[in-house]
Amino acid sequence: MTPIGAIATTLTVALGLSLYRVLAGPTIFDRLTGLSLIGTKSTILLLLFGVLTDRVDVFIDIALAYAFISFVGIVTIAKYFEREDDE
């Protein structure tokens, strides 16, 4: 297995653990943290896929867009639950 393949496998296992945190998290903040971790790991996996296919220039744009959308989504969900706690 290549070093990049080993890194991708490790990140995929870590992504599964983050998914477990999203599904079984005792609090909403644990679930939000898991979602944030999934977004980060997916971004890194996209970049690794770009390295494997020698098309890093294309995958950097996709990864940046995905990271931005993930960040905005997490912040929006966090604001929603923060507002729900105040009421």
Gaussian input, Z-matrix of N, CA and C with variables (Angstrom, degrees):
# hf/3-21g

backbone

0 1
 N
 C     1     B1
 C     2     B2     1     A1
 N     3     B3     2     A2     1     D1
 C     4     B4     3     A3     2     D2
 C     5     B5     4     A4     3     D3
 N     6     B6     5     A5     4     D4
 C     7     B7     6     A6     5     D5
 C     8     B8     7     A7     6     D6
 N     9     B9     8     A8     7     D7
 C    10    B10     9     A9     8     D8
 C    11    B11    10    A10     9     D9
 N    12    B12    11    A11    10    D10
 C    13    B13    12    A12    11    D11
 C    14    B14    13    A13    12    D12
 N    15    B15    14    A14    13    D13
 C    16    B16    15    A15    14    D14
 C    17    B17    16    A16    15    D15
 N    18    B18    17    A17    16    D16
 C    19    B19    18    A18    17    D17
 C    20    B20    19    A19    18    D18
 N    21    B21    20    A20    19    D19
 C    22    B22    21    A21    20    D20
 C    23    B23    22    A22    21    D21
 N    24    B24    23    A23    22    D22
 C    25    B25    24    A24    23    D23
 C    26    B26    25    A25    24    D24
 N    27    B27    26    A26    25    D25
 C    28    B28    27    A27    26    D26
 C    29    B29    28    A28    27    D27
 N    30    B30    29    A29    28    D28
 C    31    B31    30    A30    29    D29
 C    32    B32    31    A31    30    D30
 N    33    B33    32    A32    31    D31
 C    34    B34    33    A33    32    D32
 C    35    B35    34    A34    33    D33
 N    36    B36    35    A35    34    D34
 C    37    B37    36    A36    35    D35
 C    38    B38    37    A37    36    D36
 N    39    B39    38    A38    37    D37
 C    40    B40    39    A39    38    D38
 C    41    B41    40    A40    39    D39
 N    42    B42    41    A41    40    D40
 C    43    B43    42    A42    41    D41
 C    44    B44    43    A43    42    D42
 N    45    B45    44    A44    43    D43
 C    46    B46    45    A45    44    D44
 C    47    B47    46    A46    45    D45
 N    48    B48    47    A47    46    D46
 C    49    B49    48    A48    47    D47
 C    50    B50    49    A49    48    D48
 N    51    B51    50    A50    49    D49
 C    52    B52    51    A51    50    D50
 C    53    B53    52    A52    51    D51
 N    54    B54    53    A53    52    D52
 C    55    B55    54    A54    53    D53
 C    56    B56    55    A55    54    D54
 N    57    B57    56    A56    55    D55
 C    58    B58    57    A57    56    D56
 C    59    B59    58    A58    57    D57
 N    60    B60    59    A59    58    D58
 C    61    B61    60    A60    59    D59
 C    62    B62    61    A61    60    D60
 N    63    B63    62    A62    61    D61
 C    64    B64    63    A63    62    D62
 C    65    B65    64    A64    63    D63
 N    66    B66    65    A65    64    D64
 C    67    B67    66    A66    65    D65
 C    68    B68    67    A67    66    D66
 N    69    B69    68    A68    67    D67
 C    70    B70    69    A69    68    D68
 C    71    B71    70    A70    69    D69
 N    72    B72    71    A71    70    D70
 C    73    B73    72    A72    71    D71
 C    74    B74    73    A73    72    D72
 N    75    B75    74    A74    73    D73
 C    76    B76    75    A75    74    D74
 C    77    B77    76    A76    75    D75
 N    78    B78    77    A77    76    D76
 C    79    B79    78    A78    77    D77
 C    80    B80    79    A79    78    D78
 N    81    B81    80    A80    79    D79
 C    82    B82    81    A81    80    D80
 C    83    B83    82    A82    81    D81
 N    84    B84    83    A83    82    D82
 C    85    B85    84    A84    83    D83
 C    86    B86    85    A85    84    D84
 N    87    B87    86    A86    85    D85
 C    88    B88    87    A87    86    D86
 C    89    B89    88    A88    87    D87
 N    90    B90    89    A89    88    D88
 C    91    B91    90    A90    89    D89
 C    92    B92    91    A91    90    D90
 N    93    B93    92    A92    91    D91
 C    94    B94    93    A93    92    D92
 C    95    B95    94    A94    93    D93
 N    96    B96    95    A95    94    D94
 C    97    B97    96    A96    95    D95
 C    98    B98    97    A97    96    D96
 N    99    B99    98    A98    97    D97
 C   100   B100    99    A99    98    D98
 C   101   B101   100   A100    99    D99
 N   102   B102   101   A101   100   D100
 C   103   B103   102   A102   101   D101
 C   104   B104   103   A103   102   D102
 N   105   B105   104   A104   103   D103
 C   106   B106   105   A105   104   D104
 C   107   B107   106   A106   105   D105
 N   108   B108   107   A107   106   D106
 C   109   B109   108   A108   107   D107
 C   110   B110   109   A109   108   D108
 N   111   B111   110   A110   109   D109
 C   112   B112   111   A111   110   D110
 C   113   B113   112   A112   111   D111
 N   114   B114   113   A113   112   D112
 C   115   B115   114   A114   113   D113
 C   116   B116   115   A115   114   D114
 N   117   B117   116   A116   115   D115
 C   118   B118   117   A117   116   D116
 C   119   B119   118   A118   117   D117
 N   120   B120   119   A119   118   D118
 C   121   B121   120   A120   119   D119
 C   122   B122   121   A121   120   D120
 N   123   B123   122   A122   121   D121
 C   124   B124   123   A123   122   D122
 C   125   B125   124   A124   123   D123
 N   126   B126   125   A125   124   D124
 C   127   B127   126   A126   125   D125
 C   128   B128   127   A127   126   D126
 N   129   B129   128   A128   127   D127
 C   130   B130   129   A129   128   D128
 C   131   B131   130   A130   129   D129
 N   132   B132   131   A131   130   D130
 C   133   B133   132   A132   131   D131
 C   134   B134   133   A133   132   D132
 N   135   B135   134   A134   133   D133
 C   136   B136   135   A135   134   D134
 C   137   B137   136   A136   135   D135
 N   138   B138   137   A137   136   D136
 C   139   B139   138   A138   137   D137
 C   140   B140   139   A139   138   D138
 N   141   B141   140   A140   139   D139
 C   142   B142   141   A141   140   D140
 C   143   B143   142   A142   141   D141
 N   144   B144   143   A143   142   D142
 C   145   B145   144   A144   143   D143
 C   146   B146   145   A145   144   D144
 N   147   B147   146   A146   145   D145
 C   148   B148   147   A147   146   D146
 C   149   B149   148   A148   147   D147
 N   150   B150   149   A149   148   D148
 C   151   B151   150   A150   149   D149
 C   152   B152   151   A151   150   D150
 N   153   B153   152   A152   151   D151
 C   154   B154   153   A153   152   D152
 C   155   B155   154   A154   153   D153
 N   156   B156   155   A155   154   D154
 C   157   B157   156   A156   155   D155
 C   158   B158   157   A157   156   D156
 N   159   B159   158   A158   157   D157
 C   160   B160   159   A159   158   D158
 C   161   B161   160   A160   159   D159
 N   162   B162   161   A161   160   D160
 C   163   B163   162   A162   161   D161
 C   164   B164   163   A163   162   D162
 N   165   B165   164   A164   163   D163
 C   166   B166   165   A165   164   D164
 C   167   B167   166   A166   165   D165
 N   168   B168   167   A167   166   D166
 C   169   B169   168   A168   167   D167
 C   170   B170   169   A169   168   D168
 N   171   B171   170   A170   169   D169
 C   172   B172   171   A171   170   D170
 C   173   B173   172   A172   171   D171
 N   174   B174   173   A173   172   D172
 C   175   B175   174   A174   173   D173
 C   176   B176   175   A175   174   D174
 N   177   B177   176   A176   175   D175
 C   178   B178   177   A177   176   D176
 C   179   B179   178   A178   177   D177
 N   180   B180   179   A179   178   D178
 C   181   B181   180   A180   179   D179
 C   182   B182   181   A181   180   D180
 N   183   B183   182   A182   181   D181
 C   184   B184   183   A183   182   D182
 C   185   B185   184   A184   183   D183
 N   186   B186   185   A185   184   D184
 C   187   B187   186   A186   185   D185
 C   188   B188   187   A187   186   D186
 N   189   B189   188   A188   187   D187
 C   190   B190   189   A189   188   D188
 C   191   B191   190   A190   189   D189
 N   192   B192   191   A191   190   D190
 C   193   B193   192   A192   191   D191
 C   194   B194   193   A193   192   D192
 N   195   B195   194   A194   193   D193
 C   196   B196   195   A195   194   D194
 C   197   B197   196   A196   195   D195
 N   198   B198   197   A197   196   D196
 C   199   B199   198   A198   197   D197
 C   200   B200   199   A199   198   D198
 N   201   B201   200   A200   199   D199
 C   202   B202   201   A201   200   D200
 C   203   B203   202   A202   201   D201
 N   204   B204   203   A203   202   D202
 C   205   B205   204   A204   203   D203
 C   206   B206   205   A205   204   D204
 N   207   B207   206   A206   205   D205
 C   208   B208   207   A207   206   D206
 C   209   B209   208   A208   207   D207
 N   210   B210   209   A209   208   D208
 C   211   B211   210   A210   209   D209
 C   212   B212   211   A211   210   D210
 N   213   B213   212   A212   211   D211
 C   214   B214   213   A213   212   D212
 C   215   B215   214   A214   213   D213
 N   216   B216   215   A215   214   D214
 C   217   B217   216   A216   215   D215
 C   218   B218   217   A217   216   D216
 N   219   B219   218   A218   217   D217
 C   220   B220   219   A219   218   D218
 C   221   B221   220   A220   219   D219
 N   222   B222   221   A221   220   D220
 C   223   B223   222   A222   221   D221
 C   224   B224   223   A223   222   D222
 N   225   B225   224   A224   223   D223
 C   226   B226   225   A225   224   D224
 C   227   B227   226   A226   225   D225
 N   228   B228   227   A227   226   D226
 C   229   B229   228   A228   227   D227
 C   230   B230   229   A229   228   D228
 N   231   B231   230   A230   229   D229
 C   232   B232   231   A231   230   D230
 C   233   B233   232   A232   231   D231
 N   234   B234   233   A233   232   D232
 C   235   B235   234   A234   233   D233
 C   236   B236   235   A235   234   D234
 N   237   B237   236   A236   235   D235
 C   238   B238   237   A237   236   D236
 C   239   B239   238   A238   237   D237
 N   240   B240   239   A239   238   D238
 C   241   B241   240   A240   239   D239
 C   242   B242   241   A241   240   D240
 N   243   B243   242   A242   241   D241
 C   244   B244   243   A243   242   D242
 C   245   B245   244   A244   243   D243
 N   246   B246   245   A245   244   D244
 C   247   B247   246   A246   245   D245
 C   248   B248   247   A247   246   D246
 N   249   B249   248   A248   247   D247
 C   250   B250   249   A249   248   D248
 C   251   B251   250   A250   249   D249
 N   252   B252   251   A251   250   D250
 C   253   B253   252   A252   251   D251
 C   254   B254   253   A253   252   D252
 N   255   B255   254   A254   253   D253
 C   256   B256   255   A255   254   D254
 C   257   B257   256   A256   255   D255
 N   258   B258   257   A257   256   D256
 C   259   B259   258   A258   257   D257
 C   260   B260   259   A259   258   D258

   B1=1.4481
   B2=1.5259
   B3=1.3085
   B4=1.4574
   B5=1.5212
   B6=1.3203
   B7=1.4710
   B8=1.5293
   B9=1.3279
   B10=1.4642
   B11=1.5232
   B12=1.3235
   B13=1.4606
   B14=1.5145
   B15=1.3226
   B16=1.4687
   B17=1.5180
   B18=1.3277
   B19=1.4720
   B20=1.5237
   B21=1.3253
   B22=1.4611
   B23=1.5244
   B24=1.3279
   B25=1.4598
   B26=1.5251
   B27=1.3242
   B28=1.4604
   B29=1.5236
   B30=1.3289
   B31=1.4638
   B32=1.5276
   B33=1.3197
   B34=1.4592
   B35=1.5295
   B36=1.3276
   B37=1.4654
   B38=1.5260
   B39=1.3321
   B40=1.4655
   B41=1.5286
   B42=1.3274
   B43=1.4573
   B44=1.5245
   B45=1.3275
   B46=1.4704
   B47=1.5182
   B48=1.3313
   B49=1.4639
   B50=1.5303
   B51=1.3223
   B52=1.4624
   B53=1.5283
   B54=1.3200
   B55=1.4669
   B56=1.5206
   B57=1.3206
   B58=1.4623
   B59=1.5249
   B60=1.3371
   B61=1.4664
   B62=1.5232
   B63=1.3321
   B64=1.4645
   B65=1.5274
   B66=1.3185
   B67=1.4592
   B68=1.5271
   B69=1.3372
   B70=1.4602
   B71=1.5251
   B72=1.3269
   B73=1.4621
   B74=1.5196
   B75=1.3235
   B76=1.4614
   B77=1.5310
   B78=1.3190
   B79=1.4643
   B80=1.5208
   B81=1.3120
   B82=1.4602
   B83=1.5225
   B84=1.3222
   B85=1.4627
   B86=1.5297
   B87=1.3306
   B88=1.4641
   B89=1.5244
   B90=1.3057
   B91=1.4674
   B92=1.5269
   B93=1.3344
   B94=1.4625
   B95=1.5253
   B96=1.3221
   B97=1.4606
   B98=1.5237
   B99=1.3284
   B100=1.4638
   B101=1.5239
   B102=1.3333
   B103=1.4612
   B104=1.5212
   B105=1.3090
   B106=1.4568
   B107=1.5293
   B108=1.3215
   B109=1.4671
   B110=1.5257
   B111=1.3219
   B112=1.4671
   B113=1.5237
   B114=1.3214
   B115=1.4631
   B116=1.5134
   B117=1.3297
   B118=1.4578
   B119=1.5234
   B120=1.3080
   B121=1.4678
   B122=1.5224
   B123=1.3130
   B124=1.4627
   B125=1.5226
   B126=1.3205
   B127=1.4581
   B128=1.5234
   B129=1.3235
   B130=1.4612
   B131=1.5265
   B132=1.3376
   B133=1.4673
   B134=1.5277
   B135=1.3327
   B136=1.4633
   B137=1.5246
   B138=1.3147
   B139=1.4626
   B140=1.5256
   B141=1.3332
   B142=1.4646
   B143=1.5215
   B144=1.3204
   B145=1.4621
   B146=1.5283
   B147=1.3310
   B148=1.4593
   B149=1.5139
   B150=1.3330
   B151=1.4615
   B152=1.5247
   B153=1.3214
   B154=1.4722
   B155=1.5255
   B156=1.3224
   B157=1.4665
   B158=1.5258
   B159=1.3253
   B160=1.4694
   B161=1.5285
   B162=1.3270
   B163=1.4674
   B164=1.5257
   B165=1.3168
   B166=1.4617
   B167=1.5212
   B168=1.3305
   B169=1.4582
   B170=1.5318
   B171=1.3074
   B172=1.4655
   B173=1.5272
   B174=1.3112
   B175=1.4615
   B176=1.5305
   B177=1.3222
   B178=1.4674
   B179=1.5201
   B180=1.3142
   B181=1.4687
   B182=1.5235
   B183=1.3177
   B184=1.4648
   B185=1.5268
   B186=1.3321
   B187=1.4594
   B188=1.5286
   B189=1.3275
   B190=1.4677
   B191=1.5245
   B192=1.3224
   B193=1.4642
   B194=1.5234
   B195=1.3317
   B196=1.4633
   B197=1.5317
   B198=1.3238
   B199=1.4663
   B200=1.5176
   B201=1.3163
   B202=1.4658
   B203=1.5239
   B204=1.3186
   B205=1.4686
   B206=1.5258
   B207=1.3243
   B208=1.4545
   B209=1.5195
   B210=1.3312
   B211=1.4633
   B212=1.5233
   B213=1.3158
   B214=1.4656
   B215=1.5245
   B216=1.3209
   B217=1.4688
   B218=1.5132
   B219=1.3221
   B220=1.4616
   B221=1.5226
   B222=1.3364
   B223=1.4680
   B224=1.5283
   B225=1.3192
   B226=1.4684
   B227=1.5200
   B228=1.3064
   B229=1.4669
   B230=1.5231
   B231=1.3257
   B232=1.4655
   B233=1.5294
   B234=1.3304
   B235=1.4710
   B236=1.5275
   B237=1.3181
   B238=1.4575
   B239=1.5291
   B240=1.3325
   B241=1.4585
   B242=1.5167
   B243=1.3294
   B244=1.4549
   B245=1.5250
   B246=1.3145
   B247=1.4613
   B248=1.5287
   B249=1.3423
   B250=1.4581
   B251=1.5265
   B252=1.3473
   B253=1.4526
   B254=1.5205
   B255=1.3349
   B256=1.4729
   B257=1.5233
   B258=1.3098
   B259=1.4751
   B260=1.4835
   A1=108.48
   A2=115.62
   A3=120.43
   A4=110.11
   A5=117.76
   A6=119.31
   A7=112.61
   A8=116.89
   A9=119.34
   A10=110.15
   A11=117.08
   A12=120.34
   A13=112.28
   A14=116.81
   A15=120.60
   A16=110.88
   A17=116.11
   A18=119.75
   A19=110.01
   A20=117.19
   A21=120.86
   A22=111.10
   A23=117.25
   A24=120.73
   A25=111.08
   A26=116.56
   A27=120.67
   A28=111.22
   A29=116.69
   A30=119.86
   A31=111.87
   A32=116.79
   A33=120.08
   A34=111.07
   A35=117.08
   A36=120.71
   A37=109.98
   A38=116.59
   A39=120.15
   A40=111.35
   A41=116.55
   A42=120.68
   A43=110.56
   A44=116.06
   A45=119.83
   A46=111.95
   A47=117.09
   A48=120.10
   A49=111.29
   A50=116.32
   A51=119.72
   A52=110.96
   A53=116.29
   A54=119.73
   A55=110.92
   A56=116.77
   A57=120.09
   A58=110.58
   A59=117.33
   A60=121.30
   A61=110.27
   A62=117.21
   A63=120.60
   A64=110.14
   A65=116.64
   A66=119.80
   A67=113.05
   A68=118.28
   A69=120.90
   A70=113.30
   A71=117.48
   A72=119.42
   A73=111.68
   A74=117.06
   A75=118.42
   A76=112.81
   A77=118.67
   A78=120.70
   A79=109.53
   A80=114.57
   A81=119.82
   A82=110.96
   A83=117.03
   A84=119.44
   A85=111.40
   A86=117.16
   A87=119.74
   A88=110.23
   A89=116.35
   A90=120.77
   A91=111.25
   A92=116.83
   A93=119.95
   A94=111.52
   A95=116.57
   A96=120.24
   A97=110.26
   A98=116.60
   A99=120.37
   A100=112.09
   A101=116.80
   A102=120.22
   A103=111.35
   A104=116.35
   A105=120.22
   A106=111.09
   A107=116.13
   A108=120.04
   A109=111.79
   A110=116.67
   A111=119.99
   A112=110.26
   A113=117.39
   A114=120.39
   A115=112.37
   A116=116.69
   A117=120.63
   A118=111.42
   A119=116.29
   A120=119.81
   A121=111.70
   A122=117.23
   A123=120.12
   A124=110.95
   A125=116.64
   A126=120.44
   A127=111.04
   A128=116.74
   A129=120.85
   A130=110.64
   A131=117.59
   A132=120.12
   A133=111.78
   A134=117.01
   A135=119.52
   A136=111.06
   A137=116.77
   A138=119.89
   A139=111.35
   A140=117.04
   A141=119.49
   A142=111.35
   A143=116.91
   A144=119.96
   A145=110.30
   A146=116.46
   A147=120.05
   A148=112.07
   A149=117.12
   A150=120.72
   A151=110.29
   A152=116.42
   A153=119.94
   A154=112.67
   A155=116.87
   A156=120.33
   A157=112.79
   A158=117.64
   A159=123.06
   A160=112.79
   A161=116.42
   A162=122.43
   A163=109.90
   A164=115.95
   A165=120.88
   A166=111.04
   A167=117.79
   A168=121.05
   A169=112.29
   A170=117.60
   A171=121.24
   A172=110.49
   A173=115.87
   A174=119.38
   A175=113.12
   A176=118.30
   A177=119.51
   A178=109.67
   A179=117.07
   A180=120.36
   A181=111.13
   A182=116.35
   A183=120.56
   A184=110.29
   A185=117.14
   A186=121.21
   A187=111.42
   A188=117.31
   A189=120.00
   A190=111.42
   A191=116.86
   A192=120.16
   A193=110.51
   A194=116.60
   A195=120.22
   A196=111.06
   A197=117.60
   A198=120.96
   A199=110.78
   A200=117.19
   A201=120.21
   A202=111.33
   A203=116.80
   A204=120.15
   A205=110.62
   A206=117.43
   A207=121.71
   A208=110.78
   A209=117.08
   A210=121.19
   A211=111.40
   A212=116.86
   A213=120.43
   A214=110.31
   A215=117.53
   A216=120.55
   A217=112.50
   A218=117.71
   A219=121.11
   A220=110.92
   A221=116.42
   A222=119.84
   A223=110.15
   A224=117.14
   A225=120.74
   A226=111.36
   A227=117.03
   A228=120.62
   A229=110.66
   A230=117.14
   A231=120.83
   A232=110.65
   A233=117.53
   A234=120.56
   A235=110.70
   A236=117.47
   A237=121.35
   A238=110.36
   A239=117.19
   A240=119.49
   A241=112.13
   A242=117.93
   A243=120.41
   A244=110.02
   A245=116.72
   A246=121.71
   A247=110.57
   A248=116.11
   A249=120.86
   A250=110.76
   A251=118.65
   A252=121.90
   A253=112.62
   A254=116.83
   A255=120.52
   A256=111.47
   A257=117.33
   A258=120.06
   A259=113.13
   D1=136.51
   D2=179.32
   D3=-73.14
   D4=159.40
   D5=177.50
   D6=-59.45
   D7=-36.75
   D8=179.13
   D9=-68.52
   D10=-36.88
   D11=176.25
   D12=-64.80
   D13=-38.18
   D14=177.29
   D15=-66.28
   D16=-40.05
   D17=177.77
   D18=-64.95
   D19=-42.81
   D20=179.59
   D21=-63.76
   D22=-39.84
   D23=178.13
   D24=-64.76
   D25=-43.44
   D26=178.42
   D27=-62.94
   D28=-42.42
   D29=178.63
   D30=-66.05
   D31=-34.87
   D32=178.25
   D33=-66.75
   D34=-40.15
   D35=176.01
   D36=-64.45
   D37=-43.05
   D38=178.17
   D39=-64.76
   D40=-33.38
   D41=176.27
   D42=-64.83
   D43=-39.46
   D44=176.68
   D45=-64.69
   D46=-38.53
   D47=176.96
   D48=-66.06
   D49=-36.94
   D50=176.37
   D51=-66.62
   D52=-37.03
   D53=176.51
   D54=-64.09
   D55=-37.94
   D56=175.22
   D57=-60.82
   D58=-40.83
   D59=179.06
   D60=-63.87
   D61=-36.74
   D62=178.65
   D63=-66.81
   D64=-42.00
   D65=-175.69
   D66=-78.50
   D67=-32.96
   D68=-173.55
   D69=-114.82
   D70=9.52
   D71=-176.72
   D72=-61.48
   D73=134.00
   D74=-178.73
   D75=-69.35
   D76=-29.98
   D77=179.64
   D78=-122.40
   D79=165.00
   D80=179.73
   D81=-66.98
   D82=-29.38
   D83=-179.20
   D84=-72.48
   D85=-31.35
   D86=172.53
   D87=-64.74
   D88=-39.32
   D89=179.18
   D90=-67.57
   D91=-40.00
   D92=177.45
   D93=-65.73
   D94=-38.23
   D95=176.76
   D96=-63.71
   D97=-41.43
   D98=177.15
   D99=-62.41
   D100=-40.59
   D101=177.60
   D102=-64.38
   D103=-40.16
   D104=178.17
   D105=-64.18
   D106=-41.18
   D107=177.60
   D108=-64.61
   D109=-37.87
   D110=177.55
   D111=-63.30
   D112=-41.50
   D113=178.00
   D114=-63.35
   D115=-41.45
   D116=-179.90
   D117=-67.02
   D118=-45.76
   D119=-179.25
   D120=-66.94
   D121=-35.09
   D122=177.58
   D123=-66.60
   D124=-37.75
   D125=176.79
   D126=-62.41
   D127=-44.44
   D128=178.78
   D129=-65.14
   D130=-39.46
   D131=177.30
   D132=-63.86
   D133=-36.72
   D134=175.72
   D135=-62.26
   D136=-42.09
   D137=178.82
   D138=-66.61
   D139=-39.38
   D140=176.71
   D141=-63.99
   D142=-37.87
   D143=177.14
   D144=-64.14
   D145=-36.65
   D146=175.80
   D147=-63.86
   D148=-38.38
   D149=177.23
   D150=-66.25
   D151=-41.82
   D152=-179.43
   D153=-64.47
   D154=-34.82
   D155=-177.50
   D156=-95.39
   D157=3.08
   D158=-177.31
   D159=57.25
   D160=33.35
   D161=176.64
   D162=-127.06
   D163=49.52
   D164=-176.78
   D165=-61.17
   D166=-35.05
   D167=-178.22
   D168=-60.09
   D169=-36.24
   D170=178.98
   D171=-76.38
   D172=-43.69
   D173=-174.24
   D174=-75.11
   D175=-21.36
   D176=174.62
   D177=-64.65
   D178=-43.38
   D179=178.81
   D180=-62.74
   D181=-43.88
   D182=179.83
   D183=-64.74
   D184=-43.27
   D185=-178.88
   D186=-65.28
   D187=-40.59
   D188=178.31
   D189=-64.61
   D190=-42.58
   D191=178.26
   D192=-63.93
   D193=-42.93
   D194=179.29
   D195=-64.67
   D196=-41.07
   D197=179.38
   D198=-64.42
   D199=-41.10
   D200=179.00
   D201=-65.06
   D202=-45.52
   D203=179.36
   D204=-63.55
   D205=-40.03
   D206=178.20
   D207=-63.13
   D208=-44.86
   D209=179.97
   D210=-62.46
   D211=-47.51
   D212=-179.38
   D213=-63.53
   D214=-39.51
   D215=178.50
   D216=-63.98
   D217=-43.08
   D218=179.90
   D219=-65.46
   D220=-42.40
   D221=179.43
   D222=-64.72
   D223=-39.62
   D224=178.87
   D225=-64.42
   D226=-44.85
   D227=178.93
   D228=-64.89
   D229=-40.66
   D230=179.15
   D231=-63.48
   D232=-42.26
   D233=177.88
   D234=-63.86
   D235=-37.94
   D236=179.08
   D237=-62.23
   D238=-47.04
   D239=-178.82
   D240=-73.05
   D241=-28.67
   D242=175.22
   D243=-66.20
   D244=-41.28
   D245=179.04
   D246=-67.77
   D247=-36.26
   D248=179.40
   D249=-66.48
   D250=-35.08
   D251=177.53
   D252=-68.36
   D253=-31.98
   D254=-178.41
   D255=-69.91
   D256=-27.53
   D257=-175.93
   D258=-83.77

